Every structure is written in C-alpha cells, then in structure tokens.
Amino acid sequence: MHATFTHSSVTAEAAHAAVAAAVAHAGSLGIRVNAAVTDEAGVLMAFLRVPGAFLHAVDIAIDKAYTAASFGFATERWMSILESDPAVRAGIVQRPRLVVFGGGVPIYAGPQLVGGIGVSGGSAEQDAACARAGLAAIGLSDAP
C-alpha cells in the first residue's frame, strides 16, 4: 500500500501564458473578458482582467475554471446533463461555484488532468473559444 501519491499540475508559466492568450483571442473578437486558470485541485493560479470587462464576470471566470477542473469536462456539457437527469438537476445546481454554461474547460496533459481555464465576459460560445485559444497557446488540450 502506498501512503502518498504524485500529481501533475499546470505550471505557473503556462497558466499565465494561457490567460494572456485567452484575452488576446477575446481582443480579436472585440470583447472584454476575465480569464482564470486553476490547478488540478481548482486553486487559482493565474487571472487576467481586461479593463472594462464585466465585474461580476471576475468570479464567474474563476468558478468556470474551478468547475472544469473539478469535473474534468467542459462546463458547456452541464446543460445536457441537467436536462437528462432530474435528480442531478435538483441537487447539483445548489452547489456553490458550479457553473453550468460554456466558457470553462479542463486542461489535460495527455491523459492527466492538470487544471482548468475559465473565461467570462462574452457569450458562452465566445468564452469557450477564448478558453480553448488559451489551451492551444500552451500546447495542451481539453480532453484526455
């Protein structure tokens, strides 16, 4: 029996590069966003806010990254899960920090979940595109 285990996490440098790339992509779309990266445990590692981005979107971006890291799949998938399972719908939406619309994606290095990235300030689709642009910039993906 092993009493300890090792884990992998996105690096601080990669986290900062990912939020910068997400914000740059938002600029190309003409929107102002907040972007956040968490480690695999959902702890904030990097955050960047474009001046003029919605203030409420600060916490939403962080919570999108947290939700994606904690479940290992994109936040946009939650709507179909909630529609198909009344028990989950009744209970999980009561959880603090859970975001059930697009803009949060997990960060995978091969099969290993290493973090989450969340973007908020545009539409759910724009936010998700910005988050994925952040992943592309650091050479990681949103699936194992």
C-alpha positions in Angstrom: 0.0 0.0 0.0 1.2 3.5 -0.9 0.7 6.3 1.7 1.3 9.1 -0.8 0.8 9.8 -4.5 2.2 12.2 -7.0 0.1 14.5 -9.1 0.6 16.8 -12.1 -0.4 20.4 -12.4 -0.2 23.1 -15.0 2.9 25.3 -14.4 2.7 28.9 -13.3 4.3 30.0 -16.5 1.8 28.0 -18.6 -1.1 29.4 -16.5 -0.1 32.9 -17.2 0.5 32.3 -20.9 -2.9 30.7 -21.2 -4.8 33.6 -19.7 -2.8 36.0 -21.9 -3.7 34.0 -25.0 -7.4 33.8 -24.0 -7.5 37.6 -23.5 -5.7 38.1 -26.8 -8.3 36.0 -28.6 -11.1 38.0 -26.9 -9.5 41.1 -28.3 -9.7 39.6 -31.8 -13.4 39.0 -31.2 -13.9 42.6 -30.0 -15.0 41.6 -26.4 -13.6 42.3 -23.0 -13.2 39.3 -20.7 -11.8 37.9 -17.5 -9.7 34.8 -17.7 -8.6 32.4 -15.0 -6.6 29.2 -14.7 -6.7 26.9 -11.8 -4.5 23.9 -10.9 -6.0 20.4 -10.9 -7.5 20.9 -7.4 -9.3 24.1 -8.6 -7.0 26.5 -6.8 -6.5 29.8 -8.7 -3.1 30.1 -10.4 -3.5 32.9 -12.8 -6.0 35.6 -13.6 -6.2 38.5 -16.1 -9.0 41.1 -16.5 -9.4 43.3 -19.5 -10.2 46.8 -18.4 -13.9 47.4 -18.8 -14.8 43.7 -18.6 -17.9 43.0 -16.5 -17.2 43.0 -12.8 -19.5 40.0 -12.0 -17.6 38.1 -14.6 -14.5 38.0 -12.4 -15.9 35.4 -10.1 -17.7 33.6 -12.9 -14.4 33.1 -14.8 -12.8 31.7 -11.7 -15.7 29.5 -11.0 -15.8 28.2 -14.6 -12.2 27.2 -14.3 -12.9 25.6 -10.9 -15.9 23.7 -12.3 -14.0 22.4 -15.3 -11.1 21.3 -13.2 -13.3 19.6 -10.6 -15.3 17.5 -13.0 -12.7 17.1 -15.8 -15.1 18.2 -18.6 -16.2 21.5 -20.2 -18.9 23.5 -18.4 -20.9 23.6 -21.6 -21.7 19.9 -21.1 -23.7 20.6 -18.0 -26.9 21.7 -19.7 -27.4 18.3 -21.4 -26.6 16.5 -18.1 -29.1 18.6 -16.3 -31.8 18.0 -18.9 -31.3 14.3 -18.8 -31.2 13.7 -15.1 -33.8 15.2 -12.8 -32.0 14.0 -9.6 -28.8 15.7 -10.6 -30.6 18.8 -11.7 -32.4 19.1 -8.4 -29.2 18.7 -6.3 -26.1 19.8 -8.1 -27.3 23.3 -9.0 -27.4 24.0 -5.3 -23.6 23.6 -5.1 -21.7 26.9 -4.7 -19.3 27.7 -7.5 -20.8 25.3 -10.0 -21.2 27.0 -13.5 -23.4 25.2 -16.0 -22.8 27.2 -19.1 -19.9 27.5 -21.6 -16.6 29.1 -21.0 -14.8 26.7 -18.7 -12.7 23.8 -20.0 -10.4 21.3 -18.3 -6.7 21.3 -19.0 -5.2 17.9 -19.9 -1.6 17.0 -20.5 -2.1 13.7 -22.2 -4.4 11.6 -20.0 -3.6 13.7 -16.9 -6.0 16.4 -15.7 -3.7 19.3 -14.7 -6.1 22.2 -14.3 -9.0 24.3 -15.7 -9.4 27.5 -17.6 -12.4 29.8 -17.4 -13.3 32.9 -19.4 -16.3 35.2 -18.8 -17.4 38.4 -20.5 -18.7 37.3 -23.9 -21.3 34.8 -24.9 -20.9 31.2 -23.7 -19.6 30.3 -27.2 -17.1 33.2 -27.3 -15.9 32.5 -23.8 -15.3 28.8 -24.7 -13.4 29.8 -27.8 -11.2 32.1 -25.8 -10.5 29.4 -23.2 -9.6 26.9 -26.0 -7.3 29.5 -27.5 -5.6 29.7 -24.2 -5.1 25.9 -24.2 -3.8 26.0 -27.8 -1.2 28.6 -26.9 0.3 26.3 -24.3 0.1 23.1 -26.3 -2.4 21.4 -24.1 -6.0 20.1 -24.7 -9.4 19.9 -23.1 -9.7 16.2 -23.3 -7.5 13.2 -22.2 
